[in-house]
Amino acid sequence: MVRTARFFASRAQSRSKAARAAPLDSASAHDHNWRGGNIILVAKVEVYTTTYCPFCTRAKSLLRSKGVAFTEIDVTDDDELRARMVEMAGGRRTVPEIFVNGKIIGGYDELRALENRGELDALLAEAPA
Ligand SMILES: N[C@@H](CCC(=O)N[C@@H](CS)C(=O)NCC(=O)O)C(=O)O
């Protein structure tokens, strides 16, 4: 995992300033997130949320601060969607629930802990299967 991230980092540094303004190759911005020119984040990130949820706000802020593109799925008024979230999250009922490449990360606390341990970037550098 770390090797992948390093590979991307060195590739990123070799690109010109003009090239850095655009995502790599012809892929969409969703496929190639960009953070400050030193890492490429390709993982598919999904965040299940509700409105008026401070932990959701914190999770989204953290992801945005890292330049991570993510899909937000608001389950506030959708019991069916929320039930699907609970099932996918292995019974966890709180929001947010965050998935990287379909794998459960947990809520904001778990996301923050991964970042604090320096493990989040490597996860985000993994392309979806
Ligand atoms: N430790 C969790 C706490 C999440 C949490 O308590 N979320 C609240 C909303 S901000 C929640 O889901 N409450 C229960 C509910 O809305 O059904 C995290 O970091 O994500």
The ligand as an ORCA input file, in Angstrom:
! r2SCAN-3c Opt
* xyz 0 1
  N     -18.471      7.788     17.179
  C     -19.352      8.085     16.096
  C     -20.494      8.955     16.614
  C     -21.532      9.168     15.555
  C     -22.825      9.701     16.134
  O     -23.075      9.691     17.370
  N     -23.694     10.164     15.244
  C     -24.973     10.609     15.636
  C     -25.410     11.769     14.728
  S     -24.225     13.110     14.721
  C     -25.970      9.502     15.444
  O     -25.887      8.745     14.492
  N     -26.933      9.393     16.346
  C     -27.933      8.356     16.258
  C     -28.936      8.555     15.193
  O     -28.942      9.619     14.550
  O     -29.731      7.637     14.979
  C     -18.565      8.784     14.954
  O     -17.451      9.232     15.222
  O     -19.039      8.826     13.834
*
